[in-house]
C-alpha cells in the first residue's frame, strides 16, 4: 500500500526564492495548457504532448521533465470534470517525480528548479525515518504553507501486513457523546471534543463578526482572516490527533487478541438522518470518515481485517434476546429491553450488536464459529443464530 511521508524542508532564502519562481512558472504553464485543452475538449496526455510540448518548453522555459508533469496534471485534472476549465493557484502543490527529486544523504534532498538543482536540507521524525530510508520514493508533492514553511509529501510503497483470519471481532459503535464504544467495554468520551469544538466555534463567530464590521467601515480585515485560518488549522489538527489516538487504541486491541474490527457503515448518514437545529453543528462537527480511514489503513498495515456493518437498528436491538423496539433506548446512555428487561449502556449494547453481525457475515479462522462471551451470558450461541436468521 502507499503511504505519504511529510518532510519539512529548510531552504535558504535563495533556495526559497528559486522554488517559488519554479512553482509559479509551472502553474502558469498548467493554466495556459488547461485553457487549450478545454477549448479543444481534449484530455489525452499524448495528444496534448504532440500539440503543445514544443510551446511549453520554449514559452515557459521549463525543463523537459517539468513539461511531462505539466501535461500529466492537466490531462488528469481535466479528465475528472470536462464541464469546467481547470485552473491552478501560483503556490499550489507542485508534483515531483523520481527524475526531478532524489535523496542526497540522510538529511538533504535535491530538487529541480528553473535555474538548476538545489540541495535542500530537511528534517524527518524518528517515526517516519525508517520507512523513508527503507523504501524508494515513487512520487512527491512540493508544498508551501501560508506561514512560509516548505514541505515535501513523499509517497512510498509499503508492504501490507500478513492478513490473518480473525478469531473474533471487536465491535465499534460511533457517536458524538462517546466518539467510540467497543464491545469489550472501552469507551472514548466526546466531552472534551465538544468543549473544544464549542470554543473554536465561538472564536470563529467573534472573528467573522469583527471582519464584517471592518468591511462595512471600509477597512481590510486581514488580521481577522488570518486569525480565522489559524483557528481552522488548530481545529483540524485537534480533530486529526484525537482520531489518531482512538485509532491506535482500536488497532492495538484487535492486534493483541487476534480480532478483526467491525465498524458501522456511516456513509451518507447526514443525508439519511435529520437533526434539530441546535444539534446540527454537534452531529456534523466530527470527522467520522477520517476516523474510519485511519482505522482501515493502520489495520491494513497490521494485517487486521476490517468489516463494515449496516448500523440499522443496532441502537434499538437487544444484544441478549434480539428484541427490536424504539422504546428499548430509554435515553442517550440507557438501554433497557422491553422484552427481557436486560439493562445496559446503550453504546455498549450497540457495539455488541455490531460485533455479532460481523461474526455472522465475515469468515473466521478455519471456518469455525468462535466462542462468544458477554459477561457470563449463556445464550450467546442463540443470539448468533438469531442474527443469522434475521440477516437472510
VOPAGU-2260 file (C-alpha; in pm, 1 decimal, decimal comma):
REM VOPAGU-2260
SITE   aa  ch    i         X         Y         Z
SITE  UNK   A    0       0,0       0,0       0,0
SITE  UNK   A    1     104,2     360,7     -49,8
SITE  UNK   A    2     186,8     588,2     242,5
SITE  UNK   A    3     265,8     959,1     238,0
SITE  UNK   A    4     559,8    1082,7     445,8
SITE  UNK   A    5     588,1    1453,2     526,5
SITE  UNK   A    6     938,8    1600,7     512,6
SITE  UNK   A    7     987,8    1950,6     646,9
SITE  UNK   A    8    1227,5    2136,5     419,3
SITE  UNK   A    9    1470,2    2401,1     547,4
SITE  UNK   A   10    1564,8    2601,7     236,1
SITE  UNK   A   11    1778,3    2912,4     245,6
SITE  UNK   A   12    1638,2    3244,5     126,3
SITE  UNK   A   13    1787,1    3198,2    -221,0
SITE  UNK   A   14    1656,8    2841,5    -243,5
SITE  UNK   A   15    1311,2    2951,1    -128,9
SITE  UNK   A   16    1306,9    3220,7    -399,9
SITE  UNK   A   17    1406,4    2965,2    -665,1
SITE  UNK   A   18    1138,6    2719,4    -550,7
SITE  UNK   A   19     866,6    2987,2    -551,1
SITE  UNK   A   20     964,0    3100,7    -900,6
SITE  UNK   A   21     958,0    2739,8   -1022,7
SITE  UNK   A   22     613,5    2675,0    -874,3
SITE  UNK   A   23     472,3    2997,4   -1021,0
SITE  UNK   A   24     609,8    2921,7   -1369,2
SITE  UNK   A   25     490,2    2561,4   -1357,3
SITE  UNK   A   26     133,9    2659,7   -1264,5
SITE  UNK   A   27     132,8    2938,9   -1521,3
SITE  UNK   A   28     213,1    2674,5   -1783,2
SITE  UNK   A   29     -61,1    2447,7   -1642,6
SITE  UNK   A   30    -321,6    2724,4   -1672,1
SITE  UNK   A   31    -211,9    2802,0   -2030,2
SITE  UNK   A   32    -231,7    2435,6   -2128,8
SITE  UNK   A   33    -563,2    2383,4   -1948,8
SITE  UNK   A   34    -725,1    2664,6   -2148,3
SITE  UNK   A   35    -623,9    2496,6   -2474,4
SITE  UNK   A   36    -728,1    2152,3   -2356,6
SITE  UNK   A   37   -1069,0    2291,5   -2258,5
SITE  UNK   A   38   -1108,1    2473,1   -2591,4
SITE  UNK   A   39   -1036,0    2153,4   -2785,7
SITE  UNK   A   40   -1216,3    1922,6   -2536,7
SITE  UNK   A   41    -902,4    1707,2   -2524,1
SITE  UNK   A   42    -799,2    1511,6   -2214,0
SITE  UNK   A   43    -550,0    1277,4   -2377,8
SITE  UNK   A   44    -196,9    1331,2   -2249,5
SITE  UNK   A   45     -23,9    1202,1   -2562,9
SITE  UNK   A   46    -233,8    1425,3   -2788,1
SITE  UNK   A   47    -162,3    1731,0   -2575,3
SITE  UNK   A   48     206,8    1644,5   -2573,0
SITE  UNK   A   49     215,9    1617,7   -2951,7
SITE  UNK   A   50      40,5    1953,6   -2990,9
SITE  UNK   A   51     195,8    2168,4   -2717,5
SITE  UNK   A   52     520,6    2011,8   -2599,6
SITE  UNK   A   53     741,9    2248,2   -2800,1
SITE  UNK   A   54     546,1    2559,9   -2698,7
SITE  UNK   A   55     561,2    2470,1   -2330,4
SITE  UNK   A   56     936,7    2429,1   -2344,0
SITE  UNK   A   57    1000,6    2747,9   -2542,4
SITE  UNK   A   58     737,5    2986,1   -2398,4
SITE  UNK   A   59     784,7    2895,1   -2031,7
SITE  UNK   A   60    1147,0    2770,3   -2038,3
SITE  UNK   A   61    1052,8    2458,8   -1842,2
SITE  UNK   A   62    1282,2    2156,0   -1821,9
SITE  UNK   A   63    1163,7    1855,0   -2017,4
SITE  UNK   A   64    1053,5    1655,8   -1713,1
SITE  UNK   A   65     852,0    1950,5   -1576,9
SITE  UNK   A   66     672,9    1967,2   -1911,1
SITE  UNK   A   67     587,6    1597,3   -1873,7
SITE  UNK   A   68     446,8    1660,1   -1523,9
SITE  UNK   A   69     252,2    1962,2   -1652,1
SITE  UNK   A   70      92,4    1754,3   -1927,8
SITE  UNK   A   71       4,1    1475,1   -1686,6
SITE  UNK   A   72    -152,4    1712,9   -1432,7
SITE  UNK   A   73    -367,0    1899,1   -1685,3
SITE  UNK   A   74    -483,0    1580,8   -1858,9
SITE  UNK   A   75    -568,5    1408,5   -1530,3
SITE  UNK   A   76    -746,9    1711,1   -1383,3
SITE  UNK   A   77    -947,6    1790,0   -1694,3
SITE  UNK   A   78   -1045,9    1424,7   -1738,3
SITE  UNK   A   79   -1224,2    1425,7   -1399,6
SITE  UNK   A   80   -1462,8    1704,0   -1500,0
SITE  UNK   A   81   -1482,9    1820,0   -1861,3
SITE  UNK   A   82   -1751,0    2081,7   -1794,8
SITE  UNK   A   83   -1510,9    2339,2   -1647,6
SITE  UNK   A   84   -1165,0    2467,0   -1734,4
SITE  UNK   A   85    -923,9    2372,3   -1452,4
SITE  UNK   A   86    -704,8    2643,1   -1300,3
SITE  UNK   A   87    -409,5    2635,0   -1060,6
SITE  UNK   A   88    -300,6    2881,7    -794,5
SITE  UNK   A   89      55,7    3009,5    -820,8
SITE  UNK   A   90     153,3    2838,5    -493,3
SITE  UNK   A   91     -47,0    2518,9    -526,0
SITE  UNK   A   92     125,2    2185,1    -467,0
SITE  UNK   A   93     373,1    2100,4    -741,9
SITE  UNK   A   94     436,0    1737,2    -842,0
SITE  UNK   A   95     788,1    1598,0    -846,4
SITE  UNK   A   96     883,8    1255,8    -976,9
SITE  UNK   A   97    1197,5    1045,8    -934,3
SITE  UNK   A   98    1383,3    1236,4   -1205,4
SITE  UNK   A   99    1310,5    1577,6   -1054,6
SITE  UNK   A  100    1375,9    1478,3    -692,1
SITE  UNK   A  101    1633,1    1248,7    -538,5
SITE  UNK   A  102    1770,2    1195,6    -192,4
SITE  UNK   A  103    2123,6    1314,2    -128,1
SITE  UNK   A  104    2244,7    1171,9     201,7
SITE  UNK   A  105    2040,4    1134,7     516,8
SITE  UNK   A  106    1930,5    1495,0     556,0
SITE  UNK   A  107    1935,1    1657,1     210,0
SITE  UNK   A  108    1718,9    1629,6     -97,8
SITE  UNK   A  109    1799,7    1750,2    -449,3
SITE  UNK   A  110    1514,8    1936,5    -622,3
SITE  UNK   A  111    1495,4    2055,4    -981,8
SITE  UNK   A  112    1425,8    2426,9   -1038,5
SITE  UNK   A  113    1428,3    2665,3   -1333,1
SITE  UNK   A  114    1789,6    2759,8   -1260,5
SITE  UNK   A  115    1917,1    2408,0   -1194,0
SITE  UNK   A  116    1914,5    2177,6    -896,5
SITE  UNK   A  117    1917,2    2297,5    -536,3
SITE  UNK   A  118    2030,3    2087,0    -241,4
SITE  UNK   A  119    1780,3    2146,6      39,1
SITE  UNK   A  120    1815,6    2012,5     391,2
SITE  UNK   A  121    1515,2    1854,6     562,7
SITE  UNK   A  122    1409,0    1715,9     899,2
SITE  UNK   A  123    1218,0    1393,1     947,9
SITE  UNK   A  124    1087,1    1246,6    1272,3
SITE  UNK   A  125    1205,8     909,8    1407,7
SITE  UNK   A  126     867,0     751,5    1334,6
SITE  UNK   A  127     885,1     817,8     958,7
SITE  UNK   A  128    1262,0     787,8     913,8
SITE  UNK   A  129    1279,9     402,9     884,4
SITE  UNK   A  130    1018,8     399,2     607,4
SITE  UNK   A  131    1184,6     681,5     418,1
SITE  UNK   A  132    1521,3     502,7     433,2
SITE  UNK   A  133    1386,9     153,8     355,7
SITE  UNK   A  134    1155,3     224,9      61,4
SITE  UNK   A  135    1224,4     411,7    -259,4
SITE  UNK   A  136    1002,7     719,1    -313,0
SITE  UNK   A  137     757,5     688,4    -602,5
SITE  UNK   A  138     644,8    1048,6    -637,1
SITE  UNK   A  139     606,2    1356,6    -419,1
SITE  UNK   A  140     442,0    1696,0    -392,0
SITE  UNK   A  141     621,6    2020,5    -308,6
SITE  UNK   A  142     401,5    2228,2     -76,9
SITE  UNK   A  143     442,7    2573,7      76,1
SITE  UNK   A  144     213,5    2667,1     363,6
SITE  UNK   A  145      78,0    3012,7     436,8
SITE  UNK   A  146     337,3    3059,0     714,5
SITE  UNK   A  147     616,7    3023,2     460,5
SITE  UNK   A  148     706,0    2668,4     566,6
SITE  UNK   A  149     809,5    2421,8     296,5
SITE  UNK   A  150     717,0    2053,1     295,0
SITE  UNK   A  151     777,7    1760,0      65,5
SITE  UNK   A  152     499,7    1499,7      70,5
SITE  UNK   A  153     671,4    1180,1     -40,2
SITE  UNK   A  154     473,3     871,0    -145,3
SITE  UNK   A  155     638,3     535,6     -69,8
SITE  UNK   A  156     517,3     181,7    -135,4
SITE  UNK   A  157     498,5      -8,5     194,9
SITE  UNK   A  158     420,8    -382,2     214,0
SITE  UNK   A  159      97,2    -470,7     387,1
SITE  UNK   A  160      84,7    -685,3     698,2
SITE  UNK   A  161      21,8   -1056,3     658,1
SITE  UNK   A  162    -358,4   -1095,6     670,2
SITE  UNK   A  163    -474,7   -1331,2     941,0
SITE  UNK   A  164    -835,2   -1461,0     958,8
SITE  UNK   A  165    -978,6   -1325,2    1285,2
SITE  UNK   A  166   -1086,4   -1544,0    1575,6
SITE  UNK   A  167   -1341,0   -1282,6    1682,0
SITE  UNK   A  168   -1442,2    -924,1    1611,1
SITE  UNK   A  169   -1417,3    -601,7    1807,5
SITE  UNK   A  170   -1744,4    -418,2    1752,7
SITE  UNK   A  171   -1717,0     -38,0    1746,8
SITE  UNK   A  172   -2015,1     193,7    1785,9
SITE  UNK   A  173   -1951,6     553,1    1676,9
SITE  UNK   A  174   -2125,8     855,3    1822,8
SITE  UNK   A  175   -2084,0    1211,2    1945,8
SITE  UNK   A  176   -2133,7    1174,9    2322,6
SITE  UNK   A  177   -1898,7     877,9    2308,7
SITE  UNK   A  178   -1687,4     900,4    1995,7
SITE  UNK   A  179   -1627,7     525,4    2001,3
SITE  UNK   A  180   -1759,0     246,2    2225,4
SITE  UNK   A  181   -1627,3    -105,9    2180,6
SITE  UNK   A  182   -1777,0    -445,1    2254,3
SITE  UNK   A  183   -1510,3    -513,0    2520,7
SITE  UNK   A  184   -1636,5    -221,9    2733,9
SITE  UNK   A  185   -1393,9      55,9    2630,6
SITE  UNK   A  186   -1537,0     399,8    2561,4
SITE  UNK   A  187   -1380,1     714,5    2420,6
SITE  UNK   A  188   -1571,5    1011,6    2555,0
SITE  UNK   A  189   -1653,4    1306,1    2334,5
SITE  UNK   A  190   -1694,0    1558,8    2619,3
SITE  UNK   A  191   -1353,2    1716,7    2565,6
SITE  UNK   A  192   -1407,4    1719,6    2190,9
SITE  UNK   A  193   -1740,2    1900,1    2223,9
SITE  UNK   A  194   -1588,4    2159,9    2459,1
SITE  UNK   A  195   -1307,2    2222,8    2211,2
SITE  UNK   A  196   -1547,2    2240,0    1916,9
SITE  UNK   A  197   -1767,5    2491,5    2101,0
SITE  UNK   A  198   -1467,6    2706,7    2191,6
SITE  UNK   A  199   -1343,6    2720,0    1833,1
SITE  UNK   A  200   -1695,8    2785,2    1701,5
SITE  UNK   A  201   -1737,1    3084,8    1932,6
SITE  UNK   A  202   -1396,4    3217,6    1832,5
SITE  UNK   A  203   -1485,8    3188,9    1463,7
SITE  UNK   A  204   -1814,8    3367,3    1527,6
SITE  UNK   A  205   -1640,6    3659,0    1700,5
SITE  UNK   A  206   -1377,6    3688,4    1428,2
SITE  UNK   A  207   -1632,6    3671,9    1147,7
SITE  UNK   A  208   -1841,2    3943,4    1309,7
SITE  UNK   A  209   -1531,8    4160,8    1357,0
SITE  UNK   A  210   -1432,6    4107,9     992,3
SITE  UNK   A  211   -1784,0    4201,0     880,1
SITE  UNK   A  212   -1776,4    4524,3    1081,0
SITE  UNK   A  213   -1434,1    4610,8     942,5
SITE  UNK   A  214   -1556,7    4561,1     586,0
SITE  UNK   A  215   -1857,2    4782,9     648,1
SITE  UNK   A  216   -1619,6    5051,0     778,7
SITE  UNK   A  217   -1416,2    5032,5     458,6
SITE  UNK   A  218   -1118,3    4855,0     614,0
SITE  UNK   A  219    -937,2    4539,6     500,2
SITE  UNK   A  220    -967,8    4282,2     781,6
SITE  UNK   A  221    -650,2    4088,7     702,7
SITE  UNK   A  222    -573,4    4015,4    1066,6
SITE  UNK   A  223    -920,1    3867,7    1127,0
SITE  UNK   A  224    -891,4    3647,5     819,7
SITE  UNK   A  225    -551,5    3521,2     926,5
SITE  UNK   A  226    -687,8    3450,6    1273,5
SITE  UNK   A  227    -976,0    3257,9    1115,4
SITE  UNK   A  228    -729,7    3049,6     916,4
SITE  UNK   A  229    -522,5    2978,3    1228,1
SITE  UNK   A  230    -834,9    2873,1    1415,3
SITE  UNK   A  231    -939,5    2639,5    1135,6
SITE  UNK   A  232    -593,6    2479,9    1127,7
SITE  UNK   A  233    -590,7    2430,0    1504,7
SITE  UNK   A  234    -933,4    2268,1    1498,8
SITE  UNK   A  235    -823,8    2041,6    1213,8
SITE  UNK   A  236    -507,7    1934,3    1398,2
SITE  UNK   A  237    -706,0    1864,6    1715,1
SITE  UNK   A  238    -955,1    1650,8    1524,4
SITE  UNK   A  239    -678,3    1460,7    1349,0
SITE  UNK   A  240    -485,3    1397,8    1671,5
SITE  UNK   A  241    -793,0    1270,7    1856,2
SITE  UNK   A  242    -886,4    1034,9    1572,2
SITE  UNK   A  243    -530,4     902,6    1561,7
SITE  UNK   A  244    -542,3     830,6    1936,1
SITE  UNK   A  245    -869,3     639,5    1903,0
SITE  UNK   A  246    -737,8     451,9    1600,1
SITE  UNK   A  247    -425,1     348,3    1785,5
SITE  UNK   A  248    -628,0     202,5    2073,9
SITE  UNK   A  249    -864,9      11,9    1845,6
SITE  UNK   A  250    -597,1    -140,0    1623,8
SITE  UNK   A  251    -379,2    -232,4    1922,7
SITE  UNK   A  252    -670,7    -409,7    2094,2
SITE  UNK   A  253    -754,8    -602,3    1777,4
SITE  UNK   A  254    -393,1    -694,9    1701,7
SITE  UNK   A  255    -318,7    -814,3    2054,3
SITE  UNK   A  256    -618,2   -1051,9    2062,0
SITE  UNK   A  257    -621,9   -1169,1    1700,5
SITE  UNK   A  258    -954,7    -992,9    1637,0
SITE  UNK   A  259   -1097,4    -817,0    1337,6
SITE  UNK   A  260   -1259,9    -474,2    1365,7
SITE  UNK   A  261   -1629,2    -421,3    1289,3
SITE  UNK   A  262   -1727,6     -60,7    1213,2
SITE  UNK   A  263   -2059,3      98,2    1132,2
SITE  UNK   A  264   -2103,3     193,9     769,1
SITE  UNK   A  265   -2199,5     558,9     818,0
SITE  UNK   A  266   -2163,6     664,2     455,7
SITE  UNK   A  267   -2422,5     930,1     364,4
SITE  UNK   A  268   -2556,1     925,7     723,4
SITE  UNK   A  269   -2603,8    1304,3     714,1
SITE  UNK   A  270   -2834,0    1271,6     413,3
SITE  UNK   A  271   -3032,9     989,9     569,4
SITE  UNK   A  272   -3081,0    1146,1     912,1
SITE  UNK   A  273   -3248,0    1470,7    1010,0
SITE  UNK   A  274   -3136,6    1669,7    1314,9
SITE  UNK   A  275   -3285,6    1955,7    1509,8
SITE  UNK   A  276   -3122,8    2293,0    1451,6
SITE  UNK   A  277   -2933,4    2301,3    1786,7
SITE  UNK   A  278   -2797,1    1952,1    1711,2
SITE  UNK   A  279   -2666,8    2012,8    1360,2
SITE  UNK   A  280   -2328,3    2158,0    1448,7
SITE  UNK   A  281   -2282,0    1892,0    1717,6
SITE  UNK   A  282   -2376,5    1599,6    1494,1
SITE  UNK   A  283   -2182,5    1716,0    1187,9
SITE  UNK   A  284   -1878,2    1861,1    1363,6
SITE  UNK   A  285   -1666,0    1548,5    1382,3
SITE  UNK   A  286   -1469,8    1357,7    1117,7
SITE  UNK   A  287   -1603,0    1000,8    1136,0
SITE  UNK   A  288   -1494,6     936,4     777,3
SITE  UNK   A  289   -1142,7    1040,8     879,4
SITE  UNK   A  290   -1151,8     804,5    1177,9
SITE  UNK   A  291   -1266,5     518,7     956,5
SITE  UNK   A  292    -985,0     592,0     708,8
SITE  UNK   A  293    -725,7     596,3     988,1
SITE  UNK   A  294    -851,6     263,9    1125,5
SITE  UNK   A  295    -862,3      99,0     782,2
SITE  UNK   A  296    -513,9     193,6     667,7
SITE  UNK   A  297    -348,5     110,9    1002,6
SITE  UNK   A  298    -535,4    -219,0    1021,0
SITE  UNK   A  299    -419,7    -296,6     667,5
SITE  UNK   A  300     -58,0    -240,3     772,7
SITE  UNK   A  301    -107,3    -467,5    1075,6
SITE  UNK   A  302    -291,3    -741,3     881,5
SITE  UNK   A  303    -616,9    -685,4    1073,8
SITE  UNK   A  304    -944,6    -744,2     890,0
SITE  UNK   A  305   -1194,6    -455,9     891,7
SITE  UNK   A  306   -1560,4    -517,0     806,2
SITE  UNK   A  307   -1842,6    -266,0     771,4
SITE  UNK   A  308   -2181,0    -335,8     928,1
SITE  UNK   A  309   -2516,8    -181,0     848,6
SITE  UNK   A  310   -2599,9      35,1    1154,4
SITE  UNK   A  311   -2973,8     -10,4    1111,5
SITE  UNK   A  312   -3145,3     -96,1    1444,0
SITE  UNK   A  313   -2815,0    -157,1    1624,9
SITE  UNK   A  314   -2909,5     100,8    1889,5
SITE  UNK   A  315   -3264,8     -35,2    1928,4
SITE  UNK   A  316   -3194,6    -410,2    1931,0
SITE  UNK   A  317   -3130,1    -605,5    2248,7
SITE  UNK   A  318   -2798,4    -789,2    2240,6
SITE  UNK   A  319   -2941,3   -1068,3    2462,1
SITE  UNK   A  320   -3279,7   -1159,5    2314,5
SITE  UNK   A  321   -3274,9    -973,1    1982,4
SITE  UNK   A  322   -3593,0    -773,0    2050,9
SITE  UNK   A  323   -3611,8    -453,7    1842,7
SITE  UNK   A  324   -3810,2    -155,7    1968,3
SITE  UNK   A  325   -3755,7     218,7    1978,5
SITE  UNK   A  326   -3864,3     215,1    2342,9
SITE  UNK   A  327   -3564,6      -2,8    2430,1
SITE  UNK   A  328   -3347,5     307,5    2409,2
SITE  UNK   A  329   -3463,7     489,9    2720,7
SITE  UNK   A  330   -3215,2     776,2    2678,5
SITE  UNK   A  331   -2889,4     851,4    2511,0
SITE  UNK   A  332   -2694,7     642,2    2763,6
SITE  UNK   A  333   -2950,1     393,1    2899,3
SITE  UNK   A  334   -3074,3      79,3    2725,1
SITE  UNK   A  335   -3342,6    -138,1    2880,9
SITE  UNK   A  336   -3503,4    -417,7    2680,0
SITE  UNK   A  337   -3884,6    -415,9    2689,6
SITE  UNK   A  338   -3897,8    -792,5    2633,0
SITE  UNK   A  339   -3636,7    -943,2    2866,7
SITE  UNK   A  340   -3554,8    -646,0    3088,6
SITE  UNK   A  341   -3182,5    -656,4    3009,4
SITE  UNK   A  342   -3021,7    -324,6    3117,6
SITE  UNK   A  343   -2701,4    -198,9    2959,2
SITE  UNK   A  344   -2516,0     106,9    2841,5
SITE  UNK   A  345   -2674,1     199,7    2508,2
SITE  UNK   A  346   -2346,4     242,3    2318,3
SITE  UNK   A  347   -2202,1     -80,9    2461,1
SITE  UNK   A  348   -2515,8    -270,8    2362,3
SITE  UNK   A  349   -2491,2    -131,4    2007,1
SITE  UNK   A  350   -2123,8    -230,5    1987,6
SITE  UNK   A  351   -2216,1    -587,9    2083,3
SITE  UNK   A  352   -2481,5    -595,5    1811,6
SITE  UNK   A  353   -2224,5    -476,8    1558,5
SITE  UNK   A  354   -1987,0    -749,5    1675,1
SITE  UNK   A  355   -2246,8   -1026,7    1637,7
SITE  UNK   A  356   -2347,6    -906,9    1291,9
SITE  UNK   A  357   -1981,1    -912,5    1185,4
SITE  UNK   A  358   -1944,3   -1266,8    1320,9
SITE  UNK   A  359   -2231,5   -1381,7    1103,1
SITE  UNK   A  360   -2121,1   -1208,5     784,6
SITE  UNK   A  361   -1739,9   -1243,2     789,7
SITE  UNK   A  362   -1522,9   -1557,0     755,4
SITE  UNK   A  363   -1334,8   -1675,2    1064,0
SITE  UNK   A  364   -1034,1   -1895,9    1135,7
SITE  UNK   A  365   -1074,5   -2237,7     970,4
SITE  UNK   A  366   -1441,4   -2159,3     911,8
SITE  UNK   A  367   -1535,3   -2221,3    1274,6
SITE  UNK   A  368   -1763,4   -2007,8    1492,9
SITE  UNK   A  369   -1566,2   -1866,8    1785,6
SITE  UNK   A  370   -1675,1   -1889,0    2145,8
SITE  UNK   A  371   -1897,4   -1589,4    2218,3
SITE  UNK   A  372   -1892,1   -1425,5    2555,9
SITE  UNK   A  373   -2082,4   -1145,2    2719,8
SITE  UNK   A  374   -2030,7   -1113,9    3095,5
SITE  UNK   A  375   -2140,1   -1469,3    3167,5
SITE  UNK   A  376   -2418,7   -1470,9    2908,6
SITE  UNK   A  377   -2502,2   -1835,5    2827,5
SITE  UNK   A  378   -2730,3   -1753,1    2534,6
SITE  UNK   A  379   -2458,6   -1619,7    2303,3
SITE  UNK   A  380   -2499,0   -1903,5    2053,6
SITE  UNK   A  381   -2875,6   -1840,5    2044,7
SITE  UNK   A  382   -2806,8   -1474,8    1967,2
SITE  UNK   A  383   -2575,2   -1572,8    1684,1
SITE  UNK   A  384   -2846,2   -1796,5    1538,5
SITE  UNK   A  385   -3095,3   -1511,2    1575,2
SITE  UNK   A  386   -2867,5   -1272,7    1381,0
SITE  UNK   A  387   -2810,0   -1542,3    1120,2
SITE  UNK   A  388   -3184,4   -1586,3    1070,4
SITE  UNK   A  389   -3256,4   -1213,0    1062,3
SITE  UNK   A  390   -2982,0   -1145,2     805,8
SITE  UNK   A  391   -3134,0   -1375,2     542,2
